Amino acid sequence: MASAELEGDDEAVAEAEQEVTIHNALTANALTANALTANALTANALTANALTANALTANSLTRGALRDPVSRELLSFIVSCALPEEDSIEVKVDGVSYSFDGDLGLAPEWGKKRGSCDENCQEWVSACLLARVNYRGEHVMISLRGKNPALSSTKWERARYDTPEATYFGNVFHKPQSLFACLAPGKRSIPRVCGPSLDNCPIDVVGECEDVCDGPKQDGSFSDCHDREPLKLPCGDHVFPRGTDRYKASVSVFLE
């Protein structure tokens, strides 16, 4: 979590210390098949077990996967999204120790003894991972908001990060992966995540958030999003086609 010092305003300082802002530098390559499928950080090998050092190293699939630096990059973001900032995991691979720090705490139950990551946990962690993809792998501070209690925002944060970008949702642990985003009102692109065009975006941009999600809520976030745009009836009403999936977990991103 980020903190800030504001002279002459103790209340603002207290709020700033609780803001849900975090860097994004997860590469699309680490998020997609290379790290999740080929290297065995899959639902069966990862989410069925506790997100602890013992569980990670006891499983031969995850232990083998963590030899790859791309998989370690992905795991660092998974731990950061799932576990609170007071938690960390230290894993030794081939005699080398690697530390992975918690931060947001979207699924703290996963880090408990005998914990696991059910569908709700998977969706929250997935939405967080998708929100933190950066086209160039650069560190840019972003504000994350949503209906998970861990994403409650302060007045200070909302004032500073006041430019809505997009909302992210899906399930990266499923095979095939579900990687979705929708555009904030008035937006036509997501250069931070997709680069110069939506055409080759690693995430499927399904339309405008006002069409595919509920909201916006008071903090500007959207929730309960669908994986495709609705059909538009002549009278102006919308109806979603059969087979459309709805995701209860979603993360809306705001920029400075």
N, C-alpha and C positions, 0 to 999 in steps of 0.2 A: 504494500500500500504506500502511496506517496504521501508526503507531508509537506507543509509550506509554512513560512513565517510571514505574518502580516503585521507591520508595526502599528501599535495603538489600537488593536482590535482583537482582544483575547478570545472573544466568542468565535470570530472567524477562524482563528488559529485552531481552536478546538474542533470546529467542523472540518477544516481542511485535513486534519490528521485522520479523519475517518472516511475520506473520499475513496471511491472505487475507481481510481485511475491506475493504469498499468501500461507497460510498454508492449508493443507488438512487433515481433520479428520472426515469427514462425514462417518457414518457407513452405510453399505449396508442395514441394517434393517430399518434405518430411511428413506432411499430413496424409498424403495419398498412398497408393499401393506399395511404394518402395519400403516404407517403414511399418505399415500396418499389416500388409498381407505377406509380402515376400519375407519379411523379417520376424513374423510371428507375434507381433504385438496385437493380437486379435482378441475378439470377444472371449473365446474359450481360454486362451492362454493368459489373458490379462484381467478382464473384468470379472471372471468367476472367482477370483482370489482377492485377498486383501491387498491394498496398495501399501505394502510394507516391504522393507528390505528382505526379510526372511522369505516372504511369499514370492518375491520377484526372483531371487536367486535359487530358490528351491525348484522352480519350474524350469526345466531344461530349455524350453522354447524361448521364454523371455530372457533367460540368462544368455543364450546364444545370440538373440536379437540385439542385446545391449552391447555386443562387440562392435556394432556399427554406429559411428558417430551420428548418423542421421536418425537412428532410433533413439539415441540418447537425447538428441534435440527434441524429438517429439515427447519423450517421457518427461523432460523438464517442464514442458508446457502443460502436460496432463496433470502433473503433481501441483503445479502452480494454480491451475484452474480448480482442481478438486479439493485440495487440502487447505486449511487455514494457515496463516503466516507463522504460527508458533510450531508447526509441524515441519519436519524435514525427513528425507530418506537418504541414507548413505549406502551405496551398493558397491561391492568390490567385484570387478570383472578382470580376470587374468592378472590378479595381483594389483590392479590399479583401482583406487577408490574414486567414486563419483558421488557428488552430493546434489540432491534435487530438493528444492525448497518449496513449501506451500506458500500460498498467498491469498487467493480469493475465498476459498472455503465453500465452493458451490456444492460439494458432495463429501462432507467431512466423514460420513459413515463409512466410506470406502477405505479410509485409513485406519479404522479400528481393527482390533484383533478379530479374526474370522469374518472380516468385512468382505463385501463384494459390491459390484456396481450393477444395479438393476437398470431397467429401461429408463426410468426417470433420471437416475444418475448419469447414464450414458448420454441422454439428450442434453442435460445441463453442461456436462463437460464438453460435448461436441459443439454446442453453440458457442461456448467460450473459445474453443480452439479455432473455429471458423472465424470468429471475430478478430482473432489475433494474427491471422495470416497477413503477411506483407509481401507485395509483389517483388520488392527488391531486397527483402530480408533486413530492412532497416528498423531501428528502434524509434518509434514515434509514440508519444503518450496519447492514450485514448481514454474516454470515459465509457464504462460499461454499465448498462441499466437493464432492469428486468424485474419480474415479480418474485424472483428468489430473494429471500431476506438478506442474503450476502451482497446483493446489488443495490441496496437502498442508497440513494444519493443525497448529498447535502445541498443547501442553497448555494453555498460557495462554489461547489463543483458544477452545478447546473448553470451558474452565471459564467463561469470560465469556459466550460466546454458546451458551447451553445449552438454548434452547427451539427444537425443530424446527418448521418451518413447512410446507414443501412441497418437492417435487422438480420440476424443469422440464426439458423436452426437446422436440425438434421440429426444424423447418427453416423459418426465416422467409424464406429465399431462394428457395424453391420457389414455384411458382404453381399451385394455391392454397397459401397458407402452411399449415404444420403447427405449431400452437401448443398445447402440452399441458402439463398439470401434474397431479400426484397429491398427495393429502393425507398429511401426516406422521401417524404413529400417534396416535390420539386426537383429531385435528383434524376439524372439520366446516366450516371456512371459511378463506378467505385474505383478510382485510380489507385488508392492505397492497396487494395486487395487484388484487383483485376488487371492493373496496368492501364495502358492507353485505350483499351477497347474491352467491351463485354464479350466479344466473340470468342476469345480464347481464355476466358476466365476459368480458373480451376473450380470455381463454385458456380452452381446453376442459379442464375438470377431469374426468379420466377415472375417478377412484375413489381408493382408498387405495393408497399406495405399496407396502405389503406384498402387495397383490394383483397389481399390474401390473409390479413391478420385482423385481430381485434385491437382497437385503440385508435389513436394514441392515448396513453394514460397521462396522468398529471405530470409525470417526469419526462414525457415525450416518447416512452418506450411502447413497443407493440408486443402482443402475446398471442398464443394459440394460432399459429400460422399454418397455412396450407402449402402444399408442395407444388402448386400450379395456380395459374390465374383462373378466375371463374369465367364461365360462359356468360356473355352479356345478352339479356333478353331485350326485345324491342322496346319494352316499357321502361328500360333503364335499370331494372333489377338484375342482380347477379345470382347465378346458381353454379355451384361447383360440380364438375363432371364426376361420375361414379368412379370409384377407385382412388380418389384424392385422399392423401394422408394428412392428418393434422398433428402438429407437434406442440405439446404443451409447454416445452421449455424453449425460450428464445432469448437472445441477447442483442439489445440495440446499442449501437456505437455512436458516440458524439465526439466531434473534434473541436479543437480550439479555434 
